[in-house]
Amino acid sequence: MIDAKNRFLVIRIVLVVMIVALVAQLFNLQIIQGQDYYELSQRRMNASVVDKAPRGEILDRYGKPMITNRIGYSLQLQKTEISDARLNDVLAETVRILNSTGYTTQDTLPISGYPYEYTFADENGDGSAEDEKAAWFQSKTRITSDMSAAQVMEYYKKNSFGIPDGYEPQVERQVIGIRYEASLRGFSANSPFTLAEDVDMAVISKIKERQDEFPGIVVTQDYVRNYEMGQVAAHILGGIGKMSQEEYDAMRGKGYSYNDIIGKRGVEKLFEEYLRGEDGTNLDSTNLSGVVENVAPVPGDYVVLTLDADLQKAAEESLEKHIQALAARTGGETDAGAVVVLDVRNGDVLVSATYPTYNPATFNRDYQSLLENDANPIWNRALSGTYTPGSTFKPLTAIAALESGAVTAEELLRCDGIYRYYKDYQPRCWIWSETGRTHGALNVTKAIEQSCNCYFYEAGRRMGIDTIDQYAAMFGLGELTGIELPDEVEGNVSSPAYKERVGKTEEDKMWYPGDTIQTAIGQSYSFFTPIQLANYIATIANGGTRYKTHILKSVRSSTDGSVIYEQEPEVLAQVGVKEETLEAVKRGMLGVVDEGSASGIFADYPVAVGGKTGTAQVGNNVGNNALFVAFAPYDDPEIAICVVLEHGETGMNAAYIARDIFDAYFLNGEETDLKIKVGELLP
């Protein structure tokens, strides 16, 4: 009886303890941690799906779209439970379909197609290829730098991916590249891999018709960049692509995933922070309160450029037309050129054109063939090409001579066809070489108009190389103009220091009087970019203010259109040249167009233009480069132009292109109509 009572007591005690523990736990859950568990209950029950945001649009200065977005289709590889052998066969057949319809696959494996060779690029001639190669091998564990490209491919084929013999060489290389790239980018069930972007319906139809034969190959919809004006401004706009490991490391902590698409070149890269949107999330389920928690993506912002898209197009069309016509006449020697147009009032870049160019929509697909093109269409000649200025430098020499007192505006210097000041070096004026005549006595204005070499030989001798170099620097020659794009190079002003640096022998390093007088006519060791030459002319035209050049005009919000950033004009220097000096030089440039070498091209032109032709010797038994610089209107300048034609024979050939651009700017391409802009100028 006692035992029964004791057992009952024990049971009662156990029950009481359990009840107390339960109450304590309920108190803890509801009171102490109640808020935490409430928040937990509101959380998503399934992992969210990223809703990619479209990139911001790129507009010209008047709001004309240059790059927008459209919906495109991509082929995506998703993780499935199939063998490596089956996966390789699926990829091989997918590659064959892509190849048959003009598409190809992209990867970063630095090995060419068969016969295999390494493709590390030494773009600057500075040994960067070896550094790139060393870094790549350092990142690998099973392959070593003493292995040939063929050995590396064999290792990936057999050891890494189990690819069988029998595939066509091109297909085998592509399958290895896909497997390599997918592995590099963390291909998994949660991280699919994109095989090909922006494929057309021909590809999709072939895949869909035989879907059972392509396990893991899925057609997806993505935003694709739409180049509204085709290849116009390709070198400026740039392009996008998959992030590299180096880029991912540099952007770590900024919310990027390794598979994100980013700006890779040009404006797309330069203004990535504005163009990148904010991704949203999509959920198929709800939280415990029944509330759907989708977050809408926010598109990237509008980037407004200083470019005039219509003027850019006109410049590119004229450049192509005249180069092709000259090429037909010169047997193909004239094959490249560049144009830059600046607003002289603020440094805005209205046009930056390079020929040959490329299609930015297919740049990634065409990259290898573009690299192999001897004309180098990838090279941005407007910003990176450096050219001997020839006679386009003579206005600068005139300014330096007038300001230094080496000559006066009315002083007459005599041209006898041959410059005989030195006994052992007697260069000729172009007019003597071509006609046997002379220019006679000229003042500085007439010397510019007639482009008299003998006048500028004497002016250069009187003032010396240091004065020439001083004024060249004042006008920004041999210096960066400040444009935001990284393509720009400095060029060089001819100087004893430069010759000392590049000379290979003691005699090569010596500076001679002949070097000075050749510098004065735009030869010797001077070479400048088209954008530098345009900015130098803009500085003359606007009265002596050297502006920093700009490609960005403003950034506007994609949500409400508000201005996020607006570029203000930035003065780099006031050159401090007397007004009468600039007027004497500008009158000479007006004479070039009215009476001189460009008069036939601009006969009866309704807008007064100041200009200067240049024919620059380049040696190596190839044709001279042709240059033309100009500004207009003469009395109230708005724009400055530089045109360069590689092996274009004479500056007059370049002047035709400048006239086409003036037509497009002032006359809408017709000499009877005034220029009218449609749309409001965007800030």
C-alpha positions in Angstrom: 0.0 0.0 0.0 2.9 2.3 0.9 4.7 1.3 -2.3 1.6 2.3 -4.3 1.4 5.6 -2.5 5.1 6.3 -3.1 4.8 5.4 -6.7 1.8 7.8 -7.1 3.8 10.5 -5.3 6.7 10.1 -7.7 4.4 10.3 -10.7 2.8 13.4 -9.3 6.2 15.0 -8.8 7.3 14.1 -12.3 4.1 15.5 -13.8 4.5 18.8 -11.8 8.1 19.1 -13.0 7.1 18.5 -16.6 4.3 21.0 -16.4 6.6 23.6 -14.9 9.1 23.0 -17.6 6.5 23.2 -20.3 5.1 26.5 -18.9 8.7 27.8 -18.7 9.3 26.9 -22.3 6.1 28.4 -23.5 7.0 31.6 -21.5 10.3 31.6 -23.2 8.9 31.1 -26.7 6.0 33.5 -26.4 7.4 36.2 -24.1 11.2 36.1 -24.2 11.7 35.1 -27.8 8.3 35.8 -29.2 9.4 38.6 -31.4 12.2 36.6 -32.9 9.9 33.7 -33.8 7.3 36.0 -35.2 9.9 37.5 -37.5 11.0 34.0 -38.4 7.4 33.0 -39.3 7.3 35.9 -41.7 10.3 34.8 -43.6 10.2 33.2 -47.0 9.6 29.5 -47.0 11.5 29.0 -50.3 14.7 30.5 -51.6 14.1 33.6 -53.7 14.8 33.7 -57.4 16.8 36.7 -58.6 14.9 39.0 -61.0 17.6 40.7 -63.0 17.4 44.4 -63.4 17.9 45.9 -66.9 21.0 48.1 -67.4 20.5 51.8 -67.7 20.0 53.2 -71.2 22.7 55.4 -72.9 21.5 58.5 -74.7 23.1 61.2 -76.8 23.1 64.9 -75.7 19.6 65.4 -77.1 18.0 62.3 -75.5 18.3 60.1 -78.6 18.7 56.5 -77.5 22.0 54.9 -78.4 21.9 51.8 -76.3 18.6 50.4 -74.9 17.5 46.9 -73.8 15.4 44.2 -75.4 14.4 40.7 -74.5 16.6 38.0 -75.9 17.0 34.3 -75.6 20.0 32.4 -74.2 20.9 28.8 -74.0 21.6 27.7 -70.4 23.1 24.6 -69.1 21.4 23.4 -65.9 22.7 20.6 -63.6 21.1 17.2 -64.3 21.8 13.7 -63.2 23.5 12.5 -66.3 27.0 11.0 -66.8 30.0 13.0 -68.0 30.0 11.1 -71.2 26.4 12.0 -71.9 27.0 15.6 -70.9 29.9 15.9 -73.3 27.7 14.5 -76.2 24.9 16.9 -75.4 27.3 19.8 -75.4 29.0 18.7 -78.6 25.6 18.5 -80.4 24.6 21.9 -79.0 27.8 23.4 -80.2 27.2 22.0 -83.7 23.8 23.6 -83.9 25.2 26.9 -82.7 28.1 26.8 -85.2 25.7 25.9 -88.1 23.7 29.0 -87.4 26.6 31.4 -87.1 26.9 31.5 -83.4 29.8 30.4 -81.3 30.6 29.9 -77.6 32.9 32.0 -75.5 35.3 31.0 -72.8 38.4 32.3 -71.1 40.6 29.3 -71.6 43.8 31.0 -73.0 44.4 28.4 -75.7 43.5 28.7 -79.4 41.7 26.3 -81.6 43.6 23.3 -83.1 46.6 23.3 -83.5 46.6 24.5 -80.0 48.7 27.6 -79.0 48.6 29.9 -75.9 46.8 33.2 -76.5 48.2 35.3 -73.7 48.2 38.8 -75.2 51.2 41.2 -75.0 49.1 44.2 -76.0 51.5 46.9 -75.0 54.8 45.3 -75.8 55.8 45.4 -72.2 56.0 41.7 -71.3 52.5 41.6 -70.0 51.8 38.3 -71.8 54.4 36.5 -69.7 53.0 38.0 -66.5 49.5 36.9 -67.6 50.8 33.4 -68.4 52.6 33.1 -65.1 49.5 34.2 -63.1 47.3 31.7 -65.0 49.5 28.8 -64.3 49.9 29.9 -60.7 46.1 29.6 -60.3 46.1 25.9 -61.5 47.1 22.9 -59.4 47.4 20.0 -61.8 49.0 21.7 -64.8 52.4 23.4 -65.0 54.1 26.1 -67.0 56.4 23.7 -68.8 53.4 22.0 -70.4 52.6 22.9 -74.0 49.2 24.1 -75.0 48.5 20.7 -76.6 49.5 19.0 -73.4 47.2 21.2 -71.3 44.3 20.5 -73.7 45.0 16.7 -73.5 45.0 16.9 -69.7 41.6 18.7 -69.7 40.2 16.4 -72.3 41.1 13.1 -70.6 41.7 13.8 -66.9 39.3 16.7 -66.1 36.3 16.2 -68.3 36.5 12.7 -69.8 35.9 13.9 -73.4 36.1 11.0 -75.9 38.0 10.9 -79.1 36.1 11.4 -82.3 34.7 15.0 -82.0 35.7 17.4 -84.7 38.7 19.5 -83.6 36.7 22.8 -83.4 33.8 21.1 -81.5 36.3 19.4 -79.1 37.9 22.7 -78.3 34.5 24.3 -77.7 33.3 21.5 -75.4 36.5 21.7 -73.4 36.1 25.5 -73.2 32.5 25.1 -72.0 33.4 22.6 -69.3 36.4 24.7 -68.2 34.3 27.9 -68.0 31.4 26.3 -66.3 33.8 24.8 -63.7 35.5 28.2 -63.2 32.1 29.9 -62.6 30.9 27.4 -60.0 28.4 25.4 -62.1 26.0 23.6 -59.8 22.3 22.9 -59.2 21.9 26.4 -57.9 24.2 28.1 -60.4 23.4 27.3 -64.0 25.8 28.2 -66.8 25.0 30.3 -69.9 26.3 28.7 -73.1 25.2 31.3 -75.7 23.5 34.6 -75.5 21.0 36.3 -77.8 20.4 33.3 -80.0 17.8 33.5 -82.7 14.7 31.4 -83.3 16.6 29.1 -85.7 18.7 27.8 -82.8 15.8 27.6 -80.4 13.7 25.7 -82.9 16.4 23.1 -83.5 16.8 22.6 -79.7 13.1 22.4 -79.0 12.4 20.0 -81.8 14.7 17.5 -80.2 14.4 18.5 -76.6 14.7 15.0 -75.3 18.2 14.8 -76.8 19.3 17.8 -74.9 18.9 17.1 -71.1 20.0 20.2 -69.1 19.9 22.6 -72.1 17.2 25.2 -71.3 16.1 28.3 -73.2 15.9 31.4 -71.0 14.9 35.0 -71.5 17.4 37.7 -70.6 17.9 41.4 -71.2 20.1 42.1 -74.2 21.7 45.4 -75.1 20.2 46.9 -78.2 22.5 49.2 -80.2 19.9 51.5 -81.7 22.3 53.0 -84.3 24.1 49.8 -85.2 27.9 50.3 -85.2 27.8 54.1 -84.7 30.2 55.2 -81.9 31.2 51.6 -81.2 34.6 52.6 -79.8 33.0 55.1 -77.4 30.0 53.1 -76.3 32.0 49.9 -75.6 30.2 46.7 -74.5 29.4 44.3 -71.8 30.4 40.7 -70.9 30.8 38.2 -68.1 32.9 39.1 -65.2 36.5 37.8 -65.0 38.1 36.5 -61.8 40.2 39.7 -61.5 37.1 41.9 -62.0 35.1 39.9 -59.4 37.9 40.2 -56.9 38.1 44.0 -57.5 34.3 44.3 -57.1 34.0 42.0 -54.1 31.6 43.5 -51.5 29.7 45.5 -54.1 26.9 43.0 -54.4 28.1 41.3 -57.6 27.9 37.5 -58.3 30.6 35.9 -60.4 28.1 35.2 -63.2 27.0 38.9 -63.5 27.2 40.8 -66.7 29.2 44.0 -66.4 30.6 46.8 -68.6 33.8 45.6 -70.2 34.8 48.5 -72.5 34.1 52.1 -73.2 31.1 54.0 -71.7 29.6 50.7 -70.6 32.6 50.1 -68.3 33.4 53.6 -67.4 29.9 54.3 -66.0 29.1 50.9 -64.6 28.1 52.3 -61.2 25.3 54.3 -62.9 24.3 51.7 -65.5 24.0 48.8 -63.2 20.5 48.2 -61.9 19.3 46.8 -58.6 18.1 43.2 -58.9 14.8 42.2 -57.5 13.5 38.9 -56.2 10.6 36.6 -57.3 8.9 34.1 -55.0 6.5 31.3 -55.9 5.4 31.0 -52.3 4.3 33.3 -49.5 5.2 33.9 -45.9 3.0 32.4 -43.1 0.7 35.5 -43.2 0.0 34.8 -46.8 1.8 37.9 -48.0 3.8 37.6 -51.2 7.2 39.3 -50.7 8.4 39.9 -54.3 10.8 42.8 -54.7 10.7 44.5 -58.1 14.1 45.2 -59.9 15.2 48.8 -60.4 16.6 49.6 -63.8 20.0 51.3 -64.1 20.1 55.0 -64.6 20.2 57.0 -67.9 23.7 58.0 -68.9 23.5 61.1 -71.2 26.6 61.6 -73.3 28.0 64.7 -74.9 27.8 63.0 -78.3 25.5 64.2 -81.0 24.4 60.9 -82.4 23.3 62.2 -85.8 26.5 64.1 -86.2 28.5 61.1 -85.1 26.7 59.0 -87.8 27.3 61.6 -90.5 31.0 61.7 -89.6 31.4 57.9 -89.6 29.6 57.6 -93.0 31.7 60.3 -94.5 34.9 58.8 -93.1 34.0 55.4 -94.5 33.0 56.8 -97.9 36.1 58.8 -98.5 38.5 56.2 -97.2 37.0 53.6 -99.5 37.2 55.9 -102.4 40.8 56.7 -101.7 41.6 53.0 -101.1 40.3 52.3 -104.6 42.6 55.0 -106.0 45.7 54.1 -103.9 45.5 50.3 -104.2 44.2 49.9 -100.6 46.9 51.9 -98.9 44.4 54.4 -97.4 42.5 52.1 -95.0 42.0 54.0 -91.7 41.3 57.3 -90.1 39.6 59.2 -87.3 37.5 62.3 -86.7 37.0 64.3 -83.5 34.5 67.2 -83.2 34.5 69.4 -80.0 32.2 72.1 -78.8 34.8 75.0 -78.4 32.7 76.6 -75.7 32.9 73.8 -73.1 35.0 70.8 -74.2 32.1 68.6 -75.0 33.0 65.7 -77.4 30.3 65.8 -80.1 32.0 63.2 -82.3 34.7 60.7 -81.8 34.8 58.4 -84.9 37.3 55.8 -85.9 37.5 53.7 -89.1 37.6 50.8 -89.5 35.1 50.0 -86.8 33.1 47.0 -85.7 29.6 45.8 -84.7 29.3 46.2 -80.9 26.4 43.7 -80.8 28.6 40.9 -82.1 32.0 42.1 -80.6 32.4 39.1 -78.3 31.6 36.6 -81.1 33.8 38.4 -83.6 36.7 39.2 -81.2 39.3 36.7 -82.6 38.7 37.8 -86.2 38.9 41.5 -85.2 42.2 40.8 -83.5 43.5 39.2 -86.7 42.4 42.0 -88.9 45.5 43.9 -90.1 43.6 47.2 -90.1 43.1 46.8 -86.3 39.4 47.8 -86.1 39.4 47.5 -82.3 41.9 50.3 -81.9 40.3 53.7 -81.0 42.3 55.9 -83.3 40.6 59.1 -82.3 42.0 58.8 -78.7 44.9 56.4 -79.1 46.3 57.0 -82.5 49.2 59.4 -82.6 50.1 61.2 -85.9 52.7 63.6 -87.0 50.7 66.9 -87.4 52.3 68.2 -90.5 51.2 71.7 -91.4 48.4 71.7 -89.0 51.1 72.6 -86.4 52.0 75.8 -88.2 49.3 77.9 -86.4 51.0 76.9 -83.1 54.4 77.9 -84.5 53.0 81.2 -85.6 51.5 81.9 -82.1 54.8 81.0 -80.4 56.8 83.2 -82.8 54.5 86.2 -82.4 54.2 85.9 -78.6 57.9 85.5 -78.1 58.8 88.4 -80.4 60.6 86.2 -82.9 58.4 87.8 -85.6 55.8 90.5 -85.8 52.4 90.3 -87.4 53.3 92.5 -90.3 57.0 91.5 -90.7 57.7 90.0 -94.1 59.9 86.9 -94.4 61.1 85.8 -97.8 60.5 82.4 -99.4 63.0 81.6 -102.1 61.9 78.0 -102.4 65.0 76.7 -100.6 65.9 77.6 -97.1 69.6 78.5 -97.2 70.4 79.6 -93.7 72.5 76.5 -93.0 75.2 75.5 -95.4 74.9 71.8 -94.6 71.1 71.6 -94.5 68.9 73.4 -97.0 65.3 72.0 -96.9 62.8 73.1 -99.6 59.4 74.6 -99.5 56.7 72.5 -100.8 55.8 75.0 -103.6 59.4 74.7 -105.0 59.3 71.0 -104.9 56.0 70.8 -106.7 56.1 73.7 -109.1 59.6 75.3 -109.0 58.0 78.6 -107.9 58.4 80.5 -104.6 56.0 82.3 -102.2 58.0 85.5 -102.2 57.6 87.8 -99.2 54.9 86.9 -96.7 53.6 88.0 -93.3 52.5 85.5 -90.7 48.8 85.5 -91.8 49.7 84.9 -95.5 52.3 82.3 -94.4 49.6 80.2 -92.7 47.2 80.7 -95.7 49.9 79.5 -98.2 51.5 77.0 -95.7 55.0 78.3 -96.6 57.6 76.1 -95.2 60.4 78.6 -95.5 58.6 81.2 -93.4 58.2 78.7 -90.6 61.7 77.4 -90.9 63.0 80.9 -90.2 60.4 81.5 -87.4 61.4 78.3 -85.8 65.1 79.0 -86.1 64.7 82.5 -84.5 62.8 81.3 -81.4 64.4 77.9 -80.9 63.0 74.5 -79.8 62.3 75.4 -76.1 59.9 78.2 -77.1 58.1 75.9 -79.6 57.7 73.2 -76.9 56.6 75.7 -74.3 53.7 76.9 -76.4 52.8 73.4 -77.6 52.3 72.4 -74.0 50.2 75.6 -73.3 47.8 74.4 -76.0 47.7 70.9 -74.6 49.8 69.2 -77.4 51.6 66.1 -76.0 49.3 66.1 -73.0 46.1 64.3 -72.1 42.9 66.3 -72.8 41.2 64.8 -69.8 38.4 62.8 -71.5 37.1 60.2 -69.1 37.8 57.2 -71.3 41.1 55.3 -70.5 42.0 54.9 -74.2 43.6 58.3 -74.5 47.4 58.5 -74.9 49.6 61.5 -74.4 51.5 61.7 -77.7 54.7 63.7 -77.8 56.1 67.1 -78.6 59.4 67.0 -80.4 62.3 67.9 -78.1 66.0 67.2 -77.4 65.0 65.2 -74.3 62.8 62.9 -76.4 65.6 62.4 -79.0 68.1 61.7 -76.2 65.7 59.1 -74.7 64.9 57.2 -77.9 68.2 57.5 -79.8 70.1 54.2 -80.2 73.5 55.7 -80.9 75.3 58.9 -79.7 74.7 60.4 -83.1 71.0 59.5 -83.0 70.7 61.3 -79.6 72.2 64.6 -80.8 69.8 67.5 -81.5 70.5 69.5 -84.6 69.2 72.8 -85.9 67.5 70.9 -88.6 65.4 69.1 -85.9 64.2 72.5 -84.7 63.1 73.8 -88.0 61.4 70.5 -88.9 59.5 70.7 -85.6 58.3 74.2 -86.6 56.6 72.8 -89.7 55.0 69.8 -87.8 57.5 67.1 -88.7 60.5 65.8 -86.7 59.5 63.9 -83.5 56.0 65.4 -82.8 53.0 63.1 -82.8 49.6 63.9 -81.4 46.2 62.3 -81.1 43.2 63.6 -83.1 41.5 64.7 -79.9 44.5 66.7 -78.9 44.6 68.4 -82.3 40.9 69.2 -82.1 41.3 70.7 -78.6 44.3 72.8 -79.7 42.2 74.3 -82.5 39.3 74.8 -80.1 41.6 76.7 -77.8 42.6 79.0 -80.7 39.0 79.4 -81.8 37.5 80.3 -78.4 40.1 82.9 -77.6 42.6 81.0 -75.5 40.6 78.8 -73.0 41.7 75.2 -73.0 38.9 73.0 -71.7 39.0 69.5 -70.3 37.3 67.3 -72.8 34.2 65.3 -71.7 32.1 62.4 -72.9 29.6 62.4 -70.0 27.0 65.2 -70.0 24.7 64.0 -67.1 23.2 61.0 -65.3 19.4 60.9 -64.8 17.4 58.6 -62.6 15.5 55.8 -64.3 12.7 56.1 -61.7 11.8 59.8 -61.8 14.1 61.4 -64.3 15.9 63.6 -61.8 19.4 64.7 -62.4 21.9 62.6 -60.4 25.0 64.1 -61.9 25.7 67.0 -64.3 29.0 67.7 -65.8 30.1 71.4 -65.6 32.7 72.8 -68.0 36.2 72.5 -66.6 39.0 74.9 -67.6 42.5 73.3 -67.8 44.3 76.5 -68.7 44.0 80.1 -69.9 46.8 80.3 -72.4 47.2 84.0 -72.0 47.9 84.7 -75.6 47.2 88.3 -76.9 44.0 88.7 -78.8 45.8 90.3 -81.8 48.0 87.2 -82.0 45.1 84.9 -82.2 43.3 87.1 -84.7 46.3 87.1 -87.0 46.5 83.3 -86.9 42.7 82.9 -87.3 42.8 85.2 -90.4 45.4 82.9 -91.8 43.2 79.9 -91.2 40.3 81.7 -92.8 42.6 82.3 -95.8 43.3 78.6 -96.1 39.6 78.0 -96.7 38.9 81.1 -98.8 42.1 81.4 -100.9 44.4 78.5 -100.0 44.6 74.7 -100.2 41.0 74.1 -99.1 39.4 76.9 -101.1 38.2 74.5 -103.8 36.4 72.4 -101.3 34.7 75.2 -99.5 34.0 77.5 -102.5 30.8 79.6 -101.8 30.3 77.8 -98.5 27.5 79.6 -96.6 29.3 79.3 -93.2 32.7 81.0 -92.7 35.3 78.4 -91.7 38.8 78.7 -90.5 41.0 75.7 -91.3 44.4 74.2 -91.9 45.4 71.3 -94.1 48.3 69.1 -93.2 50.3 66.5 -95.2 52.6 64.6 -92.9 55.4 62.4 -94.1 55.5 59.0 -92.3 58.5 57.3 -94.0 58.9 53.6 -94.7 58.0 54.1 -98.3 54.3 54.5 -97.5 51.9 57.3 -98.4 51.7 60.6 -96.5 49.1 61.0 -93.8 46.4 63.6 -94.5 45.1 65.9 -91.8 42.6 68.8 -91.7 41.8 70.9 -88.7 39.0 73.6 -88.7 36.6 75.7 -86.7 33.3 77.4 -87.5 31.5 79.7 -87.6 34.5 82.0 -88.0 33.1 85.0 -86.1 31.4 83.1 -83.3 33.0 79.6 -83.2 30.9 76.7 -82.0 32.8 73.6 -83.1 36.3 72.5 -83.9 37.2 69.5 -86.0 40.2 67.3 -86.6 40.2 64.7 -89.4 43.1 62.3 -90.0 43.4 59.8 -92.9 46.2 57.3 -92.7 48.1 57.4 -96.0 45.5 59.8 -97.3 47.9 61.6 -99.6 47.1 65.3 -99.0 45.3 67.3 -96.4 42.7 68.3 -99.0 41.3 64.8 -98.9 40.7 65.1 -95.2 39.0 68.5 -95.8 36.2 66.8 -97.8 35.2 64.9 -94.6 35.2 68.1 -92.6 32.9 69.8 -95.0 30.5 66.8 -94.7 30.5 67.3 -91.0 29.9 71.0 -91.2 27.0 70.3 -93.6 25.5 67.9 -91.1 26.0 70.3 -88.2 25.0 73.7 -89.7 22.8 72.7 -92.7 21.3 69.3 -91.9 23.3 67.9 -94.8 21.8 70.4 -97.3 23.2 73.8 -98.1 19.7 75.4 -98.2 18.5 74.5 -94.8 19.5 75.7 -91.4 20.4 73.2 -88.7 17.4 72.4 -86.6 17.7 70.1 -83.6 14.7 67.9 -82.6 14.1 67.5 -78.9 15.3 69.3 -75.8 19.0 69.5 -74.9 19.3 67.2 -71.9 21.4 68.5 -68.9 
